[in-house]
Amino acid sequence: MRKVLLVTALTPRLTELAAAYGVATEFWDWQGRHTEVPSETVLAVLGALGVEAGTPEQVEAALAEVEERPWRGVLPPFAVAVEGERPEVAVHVPEGDAFSARVVLEDGTARDLGALARPREERDVDGTTVARVHLDLGEELPLGWHAVEVTCGGQVHRMPLVVTPATLALPEGLTADGAQSWGLMTQLYAMRSAESWGMGDLADLGDAGAWAAGLGADFVLVNPLHAAEPVPPIEPSPYLPTSRRFVSPLYIRVEDVPEVGYLSAAERQLVEWHSDDAKRYLDLEFLERDAVWMAKEAALRMIFRQRRSLRRDRAFHAFVEREGQGLVDFATWCSLCQVHGSWWGQWPVELQDPRSAAVESFREKWSEEVEFHCWLQWILDEQLARVQRDLVDTGMSIGIVSDLAVGVHPDGADAWGLGDALARGVTVGAPADQYNQVGQDWSQPPWRPDKLAELGYAPYRDMVRAALRDSGGLRVDHVIGLFRLWWIPQGLKPFQGTYVRYDHDAMIGILLLEAHRAGAVVIGEDLGTVEPWVRDYLRERGVMGTSILWFERDWDGDGGLLDPEDWRELCLATVTTHDLPPTAGYLEGVHIDLRHRLGLLERSLEEELAEDESSRQEVLADLRRRGLLREGASVLEQVEALHAFLTRTPAKLIGVSVSDLAGDKRVINQPGTDEEYPNWRVPLAGPDGERVLLEELFTWRSARRLARAVAPD
């Protein structure tokens, strides 16, 4: 019996194989230390990419497959080009076979292609001589989704080709030197009115935007509105959705659905009863998503059963046809959850494959339930579109800025419906840093770079397109994830992961193309550990960054505060973010007290308080030096001065948190916790911790004063 040698160390050949798949075998940590990735991690990540490399023989076989793969296919799986460039693509055909090639544009027109005048390469592949020919795709290819077709040996081979903008242009109002716009930032679920069914909804979003527009605002940035579970328990984090393509029905304003007009008097009474039941939760300390959805779902099912006019019915079916199989799969998953619960890994095996005969049979049997969940998405699409139109009509130049989460729940709709486009056996997270010294595991399955290319990036494109459909902008959380993501193999600790690279030209290019077509801005959340060249690349492509006042320092120099004129121009500048307390709370150090109570401090409470106080006082002293703050100023005045400081920077966009408008102090989300703190369940409150409804907030002089602190003169 032959002894099998196992790979237990990072050999040069294993390192070469890992590099071929974009898997890092070394990196520099947040303290600048060079770190080698354990072979256990590398082998597990390669395994998640479908590569067996546990023995030297497997490593050699995998390397040979990588080397020969391009020669075994006539065309690559996918190509991306930039507008204005003259792209080319390599074609592999049997030596001596005649072939023809053309590019088919998105509008259906075609252009014949010719080979470049460069030496042909040849290689023997399984006894056949294959020639590599470089095709010139020509100049001035228009933006869009095209295809390259090669006819060879009586077969037509097709490759998706996307042509992307070189850079994303700014909205017209921001192109002038010194031009600046401001807007609100809000956790929509927490921003409630007296008419809300227990949590904020799209009507509340429209009202808040209209109020801000009256003070000169140009946008409202909302938390991810992605779909959550259709049955309790509903995940409270908007950054751990079941799907990033579809929207949570929790945000529907029931009374704004047109079919409410067809309800009988008795049915209207029932809707009002459900509404009154949900509004009881406005008085609770924390949000109750499960209870709110139970009341809202019952009312929506009643409205769904009402007749639709011919015009409305055609609009609904046109929406379903436009969204295609992706919507059908999502609605089927929601329906399956009604029967089997939302953890699809525990469903009968035959239902775990969305393309199985058992799933098709279920879909036919439960067709009305599937239609209901399609209908909910149509209603959401209508209400979002209406809010965006209304905000633009009130004078906003951007309107809604949506938020795109990093990933999805491992047992959610996307994880079920997207198949092997998502990697299995690994999760996304972050390496150790100064805030989380053991790293972070976000429990989300990552995109597989190889499968995205094989699928022509269609799942990614559809997700981005949906996020931009009813928006004037898109914030991309952890935008560096479009370049590389930290993969953590199952069973290992977060700090035992490694980086996996993506085709950032494709990921960013597709994002820019869809944003260009939507007339939208793109804001990348580029905080934390970022390779220096990445921010330069994003700036050159027209993607805005994110700058938080407390973190803007001269990190390349003495680490001191950055002068306002030295801030970057292409960014969204804010005082706070959802992972910090509202500004009034930050000024009082509530985050330190909370982390102490939860046992999250690495050092003593006294050390943390002293460092935090020193940092805050340094900023406040700078404000006084600049004439923005008087000695002995109140917390309210300090909040206003901090925001006024942002107007002295060249930042194109300034964001003001609705929590700051209300003077709230409570933490929205405490990283590193789950049930220890009510993350994402804290409703909007005032300085005293008592709830604040929108109707009240709109009348507060303090809210208007803060808005005027950032409004253009």
For each residue, the residues with C-beta under 8 A, 3 or more apart:
1:
2:
3:
4: 55
5: 55 56
6: 54 55
7: 11 14 39 43 53 54 55 56 58 59
8: 39
9: 14 39
10: 14 15 25 36 37 39 42
11: 7 14 15 56 59
12: 15 16
13: 16 17 56 59 60 63
14: 7 9 10 11 17 18 25 39 42 43 53 59
15: 10 11 12 18 19 25
16: 12 13 19 20 63
17: 13 14 20 21 46 51 53 59 62 63 66
18: 14 15 21 23 24 25 42 45 46
19: 15 16 22 23 25
20: 16 17 63 66
21: 17 18 46 49 51 66 450 500
22: 19 449 484 500 501 502
23: 18 19 42 45 46 49 498 499 500 501
24: 18 27 37 484 498 499 500 501
25: 10 14 15 18 19 36 37 42 498
26: 34 35 36 37
27: 24 34 35 37 431 498 499
28: 32 33 34 35
29: 32 33 35 431 432
30: 431 432 433 434 529
31:
32: 28 29
33: 28 29
34: 26 27 28
35: 26 27 28 29
36: 10 25 26
37: 10 24 25 26 27 41 42 498
38: 41 42 496
39: 7 8 9 10 14 42 43
40: 43 44 489 492 496
41: 37 38 44 45 489 492 496 497 498
42: 10 14 18 23 25 37 38 39 45 46 53 498
43: 7 14 39 40 46 47 53 54
44: 40 41 47 48 425 426 489 490 492
45: 18 23 41 42 48 49 426 487 489 498 500
46: 17 18 21 23 42 43 49 51 52 53 62
47: 43 44 50 51 52 53 425
48: 44 45 423 424 425 426 448 487 489
49: 21 23 45 46 423 448 450
50: 47 450
51: 17 21 46 47 62
52: 46 47 58 62
53: 7 14 17 42 43 46 47 58 59 62
54: 6 7 43 58
55: 4 5 6 7 58 59
56: 5 7 11 13 59 60
57: 60 61
58: 7 52 53 54 55 61 62
59: 7 11 13 14 17 53 55 56 62 63
60: 13 56 57 63 64
61: 57 58 64 65
62: 17 46 51 52 53 58 59 65 66
63: 13 16 17 20 59 60 66 67
64: 60 61 67 68
65: 61 62 68 69
66: 17 20 21 62 63 69
67: 63 64
68: 64 65 71 72 123 125
69: 65 66 72 73
70: 73 76 90 92
71: 68 92 123 125 130 132
72: 68 69 92 125
73: 69 70 76 77 92 157
74: 91 92 93 150 152 157
75: 89 91 92 148 150 157 158 159
76: 70 73 79 89 90 159 453
77: 73 159 453 454 456
78: 159 160 161 162 453 454 456 457 506
79: 76 87 89 148 159 160 161 162
80: 161 162 163 164 503 505 506 509 510
81: 85 87 137 141 161 162 163 164
82: 85 87 163 164 165 166 505 509
83: 141 142 143 163 164 165 166
84: 140 166
85: 81 82
86: 136 137 138 139
87: 79 81 82 137 141 161
88: 116 134 135 136 137
89: 75 76 79 134 135 137 148 159 161
90: 70 76 132 133 134 135
91: 74 75 99 101 132 133 134 135 150
92: 70 71 72 73 74 75 130 131 132 133
93: 74 97 99 130 131 133 150 152
94: 97 128 129 130 131 152 153
95: 122 128 129 130 131
96: 129
97: 93 94 152 153
98: 152
99: 91 93 133 150 151 152
100: 112 150 151
101: 91 112 113 114 135 148 149 150 151
102: 110 111 112 113 148 149
103: 110 111 113 137 138 141 146 147 148 149 161
104: 108 109 110 146 147 148 149
105: 108 109 110 111 141 142 144 146
106: 142 144 145 146
107: 144
108: 104 105
109: 104 105
110: 102 103 104 105 149
111: 102 103 105 138
112: 100 101 102
113: 101 102 103 135 136 137 138 148
114: 101 135 136
115: 133 134 135 136
116: 88 134 135 136
117:
118: 134
119:
120: 131 132 133
121: 131 132
122: 95 129 130 131 132
123: 68 71 129 130 132
124: 127 128 129 130
125: 68 71 72 128 129 130
126:
127: 124
128: 94 95 124 125
129: 94 95 96 122 123 124 125
130: 71 92 93 94 95 122 123 124 125
131: 92 93 94 95 120 121 122
132: 71 90 91 92 120 121 122 123
133: 90 91 92 93 99 115 120
134: 88 89 90 91 115 116 118
135: 88 89 90 91 101 113 114 115 116 148 150
136: 86 88 113 114 115 116
137: 81 86 87 88 89 103 113 141 148 161
138: 86 103 111 113 141
139: 86
140: 84
141: 81 83 87 103 105 137 138 146 163
142: 83 105 106 163
143: 83 163 164 165 513 516 517
144: 105 106 107 162 163 513
145: 106 160 161 162 461
146: 103 104 105 106 141 160 161 162 163
147: 103 104 158 159 160 161
148: 75 79 89 101 102 103 104 113 135 137 158 159 161
149: 101 102 103 104 110 156 157 158 159
150: 74 75 91 93 99 100 101 135 156 157 159
151: 99 100 101 154 155 156 157
152: 74 93 94 97 98 99 155 157
153: 94 97
154: 151
155: 151 152
156: 149 150 151
157: 73 74 75 149 150 151 152
158: 75 147 148 149
159: 75 76 77 78 79 89 147 148 149 150
160: 78 79 145 146 147 456 457
161: 78 79 80 81 87 89 103 137 145 146 147 148
162: 78 79 80 81 144 145 146 457 506 509 510 513
163: 80 81 82 83 141 142 143 144 146 513
164: 80 81 82 83 143 508 509 510 512 513
165: 82 83 143 168 169 509 512 513 516 542
166: 82 83 84 541
167: 512 540 541 542
168: 165 512 515 516 521 522 541 542 543
169: 165 175 516 542
170: 174 175 521 542 652
171: 174 175 397 398 472 519 521
172: 175 397
173: 176 179 181 218 397
174: 170 171 179 180 181 397 652 653
175: 169 170 171 172 179
176: 173 179
177:
178: 650
179: 173 174 175 176 652
180: 174 647 650 651 652 653 654 712
181: 173 174 217 218 219 397 398 652 653 654 712
182: 216 217 218 653 654 655 656 707 710 711 712
183: 212 217 218 219 220 221 396 398 401 653 654 655 656
184: 208 209 212 217 219 220 221 655 656 657 658 661
185: 220 221 574 655 656 657 658
186: 190 191 200 205 208 220 221 222 223 657 658
187: 190 191 200 222 223 238 578 658 659 668 680 684
188: 191 200 201 202 204 205 222 223 225 251
189: 199 200 223 238 250 251 287 289 680
190: 186 187 199 200 287 668 682 683 684
191: 186 187 188 200 204 205 208 658 684 694
192: 196 198 199 200 204 282 683 684 691 693 694
193: 196 200 203 204 207 693 694 695
194: 279 282 693 695
195: 203 253 255
196: 192 193 199 200 201 204 279 282
197: 201 254 274 275 278 279 292 295 296
198: 192 278 279 280 281 282 287 288 291 292 295
199: 189 190 192 196 250 281 287 289 292 683
200: 186 187 188 189 190 191 192 193 196 204 205 251
201: 188 196 197 204 205 250 251 252 253
202: 188 205 206 251 252 253 256 380 383 384 387
203: 193 195 206 207 253 256 383 387
204: 188 191 192 193 196 200 201 207 208 253 694
205: 186 188 191 200 201 202 208 209 220 222 251 387 400
206: 202 203 209 210 386 387 390 391
207: 193 203 204 210 211 694
208: 184 186 191 204 205 211 212 220 658 694
209: 184 205 206 212 213 217 220 387 390 391 394 396 399 400
210: 206 207 213 214 390 391 394
211: 207 208 214 215 694 698
212: 183 184 208 209 215 217 220 707
213: 209 210 216 217 218 391 394 395 396
214: 210 211 394
215: 211 212 704 707 708 711
216: 182 213 707 711 712
217: 181 182 183 184 209 212 213 220 396 707 711
218: 173 181 182 183 213 396 397 398
219: 181 183 184 396 397 398 399 400 401 472 473 653
220: 183 184 185 186 205 208 209 212 217 391 396 399 400 401
221: 183 184 185 186 401 403 473 475 523 572 655
222: 186 187 188 205 225 400 401 402 403
223: 186 187 188 189 238 403 578
224: 238 239 241 244 402 403 404 405 477
225: 188 222 238 247 248 251 384 402 403
226: 238 241 242 243 244 246 247 248 405 408
227: 241 242 243 246 247 248 249 330 413
228: 234 235 241 242 248 250 289
229: 232 233 234 235 242 337 342 412
230: 249 334 337 338 342 373
231: 234 337 338 341 342
232: 229 290 293 294
233: 229 290
234: 228 229 231 250 289 290 293
235: 228 229 240 241 242 409
236: 287 289 678 679 680 681
237: 240 669 679 680
238: 187 189 223 224 225 226 241 403 405 680
239: 224 405 406 477
240: 235 237 405 407 408 409 442 443 444
241: 224 226 227 228 235 238 244 248 405 408 409 412
242: 226 227 228 229 235 333 342 408 409 411 412 413 414
243: 226 227 246 330 408 412 413 414 417
244: 224 226 241 404 405 407 408 414 463 467
245: 326 330 414 462 463 466 467
246: 226 227 243 327 330 377 413 466
247: 225 226 227 251 377 380 381 384
248: 225 226 227 228 241 251
249: 227 230 252 293 296 297 300 376 379 380
250: 189 199 201 228 234 289 292 293 296
251: 188 189 200 201 202 205 225 247 248 380 383
252: 201 202 249 256 257 296 300 376 379 380 383
253: 195 201 202 203 204 256 257 383
254: 197 257 260 271 274 275 296 299 300 303
255: 195 260 271 275
256: 202 203 252 253 260 383 386
257: 252 253 254 260 300 303 379
258: 261 312
259: 262 263 303 304 306 307 308 312
260: 254 255 256 257 263 268 271 303
261: 258
262: 259 306 307
263: 259 260 267 268 271 302 303 306
264: 267 268
265: 268 269
266: 269 270
267: 263 264 270 271 302
268: 260 263 264 265 271 272
269: 265 266 272 273
270: 266 267 273 274 299 302
271: 254 255 260 263 267 268 274 275 299 302 303
272: 268 269 275 276
273: 269 270 276 277
274: 197 254 270 271 277 278 295 296 298 299
275: 197 254 255 271 272 278 279 295 299
276: 272 273 279 280
277: 273 274 280 295
278: 197 198 274 275 281 291 292 295 296
279: 194 196 197 198 275 276 282
280: 198 276 277 283 284
281: 198 199 278 284 287 288 291 292
282: 192 194 196 198 279 691 693
283: 280 691
284: 280 281 287 288
285:
286: 678 681 682 683
287: 189 190 198 199 236 281 284 292 681 682 683
288: 198 281 284 291 292
289: 189 199 228 234 236 250 292 293 681
290: 232 233 234 293 294
291: 198 278 281 288 294 295
292: 197 198 199 250 278 281 287 288 289 295 296
293: 232 234 249 250 289 290 296 297
294: 232 290 291 297 298
295: 197 198 274 275 277 278 291 292 298 299
296: 197 249 250 252 254 274 278 292 293 299 300
297: 249 293 294 300 301
298: 274 294 295 301 302
299: 254 270 271 274 275 295 296 302 303
300: 249 252 254 257 296 297 303 304 376 379
301: 297 298 304 305 372
302: 263 267 270 271 298 299 305 306
303: 254 257 259 260 263 271 299 300 306
304: 259 300 301 372 375
305: 301 302
306: 259 262 263 302 303
307: 259 262
308: 259 312 313 316
309: 312 313
310: 313 314
311: 314 315
312: 258 259 308 309 315 316
313: 308 309 310 316 317
314: 310 311 317 318
315: 311 312 318 319 378
316: 308 312 313 319 320 374 375 378
317: 313 314 320 321
318: 314 315 321 322
319: 315 316 322 323 374 377 378 381
320: 316 317 323 327 328 374 378
321: 317 318 324
322: 318 319
323: 319 320 326 327 374 377
324: 321 327 328
325: 328 329
326: 245 323 329 330 417 462
327: 246 320 323 324 330 331 374 377
328: 320 324 325 331 332 363 370 374
329: 325 326 332 333 354 413 416 417
330: 227 243 245 246 326 327 333 334 373 377 413 417
331: 327 328 334 335 370 371 372 373 374 377
332: 328 329 335 336 354 359 362 363 370
333: 242 329 330 336 337 344 354 413 416 417
334: 230 330 331 337 338 369 370 373 413
335: 331 332 338 339 362 363 366 369 370 373
336: 332 333 339 340 344 347 351 359 362
337: 229 230 231 333 334 340 341 342 344
338: 230 231 334 335 369
339: 335 336 366
340: 336 337 344 346 347 348 351
341: 231 337 346 347
342: 229 230 231 242 337 411 412
343: 346 347 411
344: 333 336 337 340 347 351 352 411 415 416
345: 352 411
346: 340 341 343
347: 336 340 341 343 344 351 352
348: 340 351 352 358
349: 352
350: 353 356 357 358 359
351: 336 340 344 347 348 356 358 359 362
352: 344 345 347 348 349 356 416
353: 350 356 359
354: 329 332 333 359 416 417 419
355: 359
356: 350 351 352 353 359 360
357: 350 360 361
358: 348 350 351 361 362
359: 332 336 350 351 353 354 355 356 362 363
360: 356 357 363 364
361: 357 358 364 365
362: 332 335 336 351 358 359 365 366
363: 328 332 335 359 360 366 367 370
364: 360 361 367
365: 361 362
366: 335 339 362 363 369 370
367: 363 364 370 371
368: 371 372
369: 334 335 338 366 372 373
370: 328 331 332 334 335 363 366 367 373 374
371: 331 367 368 374 375
372: 301 304 331 368 369 375 376
373: 230 330 331 334 335 369 370 376 377
374: 316 319 320 323 327 328 331 370 371 377 378
375: 304 316 371 372 378 379
376: 249 252 300 372 373 379 380
377: 246 247 319 323 327 330 331 373 374 380 381
378: 315 316 319 320 374 375 381 382
379: 249 252 257 300 375 376 382 383
380: 202 247 249 251 252 376 377 383 384
381: 247 319 377 378 384 385 469 470
382: 378 379 385 386
383: 202 203 251 252 253 256 379 380 386 387
384: 202 225 247 380 381 387 388 400 469 470 471
385: 381 382 388 389 469 470
386: 206 256 382 383 389 390
387: 202 203 205 206 209 383 384 390 391 399 400 470
388: 384 385 391 392 399 400 470 471 472
389: 385 386 392 393
390: 206 209 210 386 387 393 394
391: 206 209 210 213 220 387 388 394 396 399 400 472
392: 388 389 395 396 397 399 472
393: 389 390
394: 209 210 213 214 390 391
395: 213 392
396: 183 209 213 217 218 219 220 391 392 399 472
397: 171 172 173 174 181 218 219 392 472
398: 171 181 183 218 219 401 472 473 520 521
399: 209 219 220 387 388 391 392 396 471 472 473
400: 205 209 219 220 222 384 387 388 391 470 471 472 473
401: 183 219 220 221 222 398 471 472 473 474 475 521 523
402: 222 224 225 467 468 471 473 474 475
403: 221 222 223 224 225 238 474 475 477
404: 224 244 463 464 467 474 475 476 477
405: 224 226 238 239 240 241 244 408 477
406: 239 428 442 444 477 478 481
407: 240 244 428 442 444 445 446
408: 226 240 241 242 243 244 405 412 413 414 415 422 444 445
409: 235 240 241 242 412 415 443 444
410: 415 427 443 444 445
411: 242 342 343 344 345 415 416
412: 229 241 242 243 342 408 409 415 416
413: 227 242 243 246 329 330 333 334 408 416 417
414: 242 243 244 245 408 417 418 422
415: 344 408 409 410 411 412 418 422 445
416: 329 333 344 352 354 411 412 413
417: 243 326 329 330 333 354 413 414
418: 414 415 421 422 459
419: 354 422
420: 424 448 451
421: 418 447 448 451 452 455 459
422: 408 414 415 418 419 445 446 447 448
423: 48 49 426 445 446 447 448 487
424: 48 420 445
425: 44 47 48 489 490
426: 44 45 48 423 445 446 487 488 489 490
427: 410 441 442 443 444 445 446 487 488 490
428: 406 407 442 444 445 446 481 485 486 487 488
429: 439 440 441 442 486 488 494 497
430: 433 436 439 440 442 486 494 528 529
431: 27 29 30 439 486 494 495 497 529
432: 29 30 436 437 438 439 494 495
433: 30 430 436 437 528 529
434: 30 437
435: 671
436: 430 432 433 439 440 494 671 672
437: 432 433 434 602
438: 432 493 494 495
439: 429 430 431 432 436 486 488 493 494 495 497
440: 429 430 436 494 671 672
441: 427 429 488 494
442: 240 406 407 427 428 429 430
443: 240 409 410 427
444: 240 406 407 408 409 410 427 428
445: 407 408 410 415 422 423 424 426 427 428
446: 407 422 423 426 427 428 485 487 500
447: 421 422 423 451 452 460 485 502
448: 48 49 420 421 422 423 451 452
449: 22 452 453 500 501 502 503
450: 21 49 50 453 454
451: 420 421 447 448 454 455
452: 421 447 448 449 455 457 459 460 502 503 506
453: 76 77 78 449 450 456 457 503 506
454: 77 78 450 451
455: 421 451 452 458 459
456: 77 78 160 453
457: 78 160 162 452 453 460 461 506 507 510
458: 455 461 462
459: 418 421 452 455 462 463
460: 447 452 457 463 464 507 510
461: 145 457 458 464 465 510 514
462: 245 326 458 459 465 466
463: 244 245 404 459 460 466 467
464: 404 460 461 467 468 474 510 511 514 515
465: 461 462 468 469 514
466: 245 246 462 463 469
467: 244 245 402 404 463 464 471 474
468: 402 464 465 471 474 514 515 517 518 520
469: 381 384 385 465 466 518
470: 381 384 385 387 388 400
471: 384 388 399 400 401 402 467 468 474 518 520
472: 171 219 388 391 392 396 397 398 399 400 401 518 519 520 521
473: 219 221 398 399 400 401 402 520 521 522 523
474: 401 402 403 404 464 467 468 471 511 515 520 521 522 523
475: 221 401 402 403 404 523 524 525 546 572
476: 404 479 482 511 522 523 524 525 543
477: 224 239 403 404 405 406 525
478: 406 481 525 528
479: 476 482 524 525 526 538 543
480: 483 484 524 526 528 529 530 531 534
481: 406 428 478 484 485 502
482: 476 479 502 504 507 508 511
483: 480 501 502 504 507 531 534
484: 22 24 480 481 499 500 501 502
485: 428 446 447 481 499 500 502
486: 428 429 430 431 439 494 497 498 499
487: 45 48 423 426 427 428 446 497 498 499 500
488: 426 427 428 429 439 441 492 493 494 496 497
489: 40 41 44 45 48 425 426 492 496 497
490: 44 425 426 427
491:
492: 40 41 44 488 489 496 497
493: 438 439 488 496
494: 429 430 431 432 436 438 439 440 441 486 488 497
495: 431 432 438 439
496: 38 40 41 488 489 492 493
497: 41 429 431 439 486 487 488 489 492 494
498: 23 24 25 27 37 41 42 45 486 487
499: 23 24 27 484 485 486 487
500: 21 22 23 24 45 446 449 484 485 487
501: 22 23 24 449 483 484 504
502: 22 447 449 452 481 482 483 484 485 506 507
503: 80 449 452 453 506 507
504: 482 483 501 507 508 537
505: 80 82 508 509
506: 78 80 162 452 453 457 502 503 509 510
507: 457 460 482 483 502 503 504 510 511
508: 164 482 504 505 511 512 537 538 541 543
509: 80 82 162 164 165 505 506 512 513
510: 80 162 164 457 460 461 464 506 507 513 514
511: 464 474 476 482 507 508 514 515 522 543
512: 164 165 167 168 508 509 515 516 522 541 542 543
513: 143 144 162 163 164 165 509 510 516 517
514: 461 464 465 468 510 511 517 518
515: 168 464 468 474 511 512 518 520 521 522
516: 143 165 168 169 512 513 519
517: 143 468 513 514
518: 468 469 471 472 514 515
519: 171 472 516
520: 398 468 471 472 473 474 515
521: 168 170 171 398 401 472 473 474 515 544 653
522: 168 473 474 476 511 512 515 542 543 544
523: 221 401 473 474 475 476 543 544 545 546 571 572 653
524: 475 476 479 480 538 543 544 545 546
525: 475 476 477 478 479 546
526: 479 480 530 534 535 538 545 546
527: 530 546 548 551 577
528: 430 433 478 480
529: 30 430 431 433 480
530: 480 526 527 534 535
531: 480 483 534
532: 535 536
533: 536 537
534: 480 483 526 530 531 537 538
535: 526 530 532 538 539 545
536: 532 533 539 540
537: 504 508 533 534 540 541
538: 479 508 524 526 534 535 541 543 545
539: 535 536 542 543 545 568 570
540: 167 536 537
541: 166 167 168 508 512 537 538
542: 165 167 168 169 170 512 522 539 570
543: 168 476 479 508 511 512 522 523 524 538 539 570
544: 521 522 523 524 570 571 572 652 653
545: 523 524 526 535 538 539 568 570 571 572
546: 475 523 524 525 526 527 571 572 574 577
547: 551 552 567 568 571 572 573 574 649 651
548: 527 551 552 574 575 576 577 580
549: 552 573 574 575 576 619 642 645 646
550: 575 576 580 586 615 619
551: 527 547 548
552: 547 548 549 561 562 567
553: 559 560 561 562
554: 557 558 559 560 561 562 566
555: 559
556:
557: 554 560
558: 554
559: 553 554 555
560: 553 554 557
561: 552 553 554 618 619 622
562: 552 553 554 566 567
563: 566
564: 567 645 646 648 649
565: 648 649 650
566: 554 562 563
567: 547 552 562 564 571 573 649 650 651
568: 539 545 547 571 650 651
569: 650 651 652
570: 539 542 543 544 545 652
571: 523 544 545 546 547 567 568 651 652 653
572: 221 475 523 544 545 546 547 651 652 653 654 655
573: 547 549 567 646 649 651 653 654 655
574: 185 546 547 548 549 577 646 654 655 656 657
575: 548 549 550 583 639 642 643 646 657 660
576: 548 549 550 580 581 582 583 586 657 659 660
577: 527 546 548 574 580
578: 187 223 668 669
579: 668 669 671
580: 548 550 576 577 586 591 667
581: 576 584 585 586 590 591 665 666 667 668
582: 576 585 586 657 659 660 662 663 664 665 666 668
583: 575 576 586 587 638 639 642 657 660
584: 581 587 588 635 636 639 660 663 664 665 687
585: 581 582 588 590 591 664 665 666 667
586: 550 576 580 581 582 583 589 590 591 616
587: 583 584 616 635 638 639
588: 584 585 635 665
589: 586 592 593 609 612 613 616
590: 581 585 586 593 594 665 666 667
591: 580 581 585 586 594 595 612 667 670
592: 589 595 596 601 605 608 609 612
593: 589 590 596 597
594: 590 591 597 598 667 670 677
595: 591 592 598 600 601 608 670
596: 592 593 599 600 601 605 608
597: 593 594
598: 594 595 670 673 676 677
599: 596
600: 595 596 670 672 673
601: 592 595 596 604 605 608
602: 437
603: 607 608
604: 601 607 608
605: 592 596 601 608 609
606: 609 610
607: 603 604 610 611
608: 592 595 596 601 603 604 605 611 612
609: 589 592 605 606 612 613
610: 606 607 613 614
611: 607 608 614 615
612: 589 591 592 608 609 615 616
613: 589 609 610 616 617
614: 610 611 617 618
615: 550 611 612 618 619
616: 586 587 589 612 613 619 620
617: 613 614 620 621
618: 561 614 615 621 622
619: 549 550 561 615 616 622 623 642
620: 616 617 623 624 629 638
621: 617 618 624 625
622: 561 618 619 625 626
623: 619 620 626 628 629 638 641 642 645
624: 620 621 627 628 629 630 631
625: 621 622
626: 622 623 645 648
627: 624
628: 623 624 641 644 645
629: 620 623 624 633 637 638 641
630: 624 633 637
631: 624
632:
633: 629 630 637 638 641
634: 637 638
635: 584 587 588 638 639
636: 584 639 640 663 702
637: 629 630 633 634 640 641
638: 583 587 620 623 629 633 634 635 641 642
639: 575 583 584 587 635 636 642 643 660 663 706
640: 636 637 643 644 705 706 709
641: 623 628 629 633 637 638 644 645 709
642: 549 575 583 619 623 638 639 645 646
643: 575 639 640 646 647 654 656 660 706 709 710
644: 628 640 641 647 648 709 710
645: 549 564 623 626 628 641 642 648 649
646: 549 564 573 574 575 642 643 649 651 654 710
647: 180 643 644 654 709 710
648: 564 565 626 644 645
649: 547 564 565 567 573 645 646
650: 178 180 565 567 568 569
651: 180 547 567 568 569 571 572 573 646 654
652: 170 174 179 180 181 544 569 570 571 572
653: 174 180 181 182 183 219 521 523 544 571 572 573
654: 180 181 182 183 572 573 574 643 646 647 651 710
655: 182 183 184 185 221 572 573 574
656: 182 183 184 185 574 643 660 661 706 707 710
657: 184 185 186 574 575 576 582 583 660 661
658: 184 185 186 187 191 208 661 662 684 697
659: 187 576 582 662 664 668 684
660: 575 576 582 583 584 639 643 656 657 663 664 706
661: 184 656 657 658 697 700 702 703 706 707
662: 582 658 659 684 685 686 687 692 697 700 703
663: 582 584 636 639 660 686 687 702
664: 582 584 585 659 660 684 685 686 687 692
665: 581 582 584 585 588 590 687 689
666: 581 582 585 590 682 685 689
667: 580 581 585 590 591 594 670 677 682
668: 187 190 578 579 581 582 659 679 680 682
669: 237 578 579 679 680
670: 591 594 595 598 600 667 673 676 677 679
671: 435 436 440 579
672: 436 440 600
673: 598 600 670 676 677 679
674: 679
675:
676: 598 670 673
677: 594 598 667 670 673
678: 236 286 681 682
679: 236 237 668 669 670 673 674
680: 187 189 236 237 238 668 669
681: 236 286 287 289 678
682: 190 286 287 666 667 668 678 685
683: 190 192 199 286 287 691
684: 187 190 191 192 658 659 662 664 691 692 697
685: 662 664 666 682 688 689 690 691 692
686: 662 663 664 689 690 691 692
687: 584 662 663 664 665
688: 685
689: 665 666 685 686
690: 685 686
691: 192 282 283 683 684 685 686
692: 662 664 684 685 686 696 697
693: 192 193 194 282 696 697
694: 191 192 193 204 207 208 211 697 698
695: 193 194 698 699
696: 692 693 699 700
697: 658 661 662 684 692 693 694 700 703
698: 211 694 695 703
699: 695 696
700: 661 662 696 697 703 704
701: 704 705
702: 636 661 663 705 706
703: 661 662 697 698 700 706 707
704: 215 700 701 707 708
705: 640 701 702 708 709
706: 639 640 643 656 660 661 702 703 709 710
707: 182 212 215 216 217 656 661 703 704 710 711
708: 215 704 705 711
709: 640 641 643 644 647 705 706
710: 182 643 644 646 647 654 656 706 707
711: 182 215 216 217 707 708
712: 180 181 182 216
713:
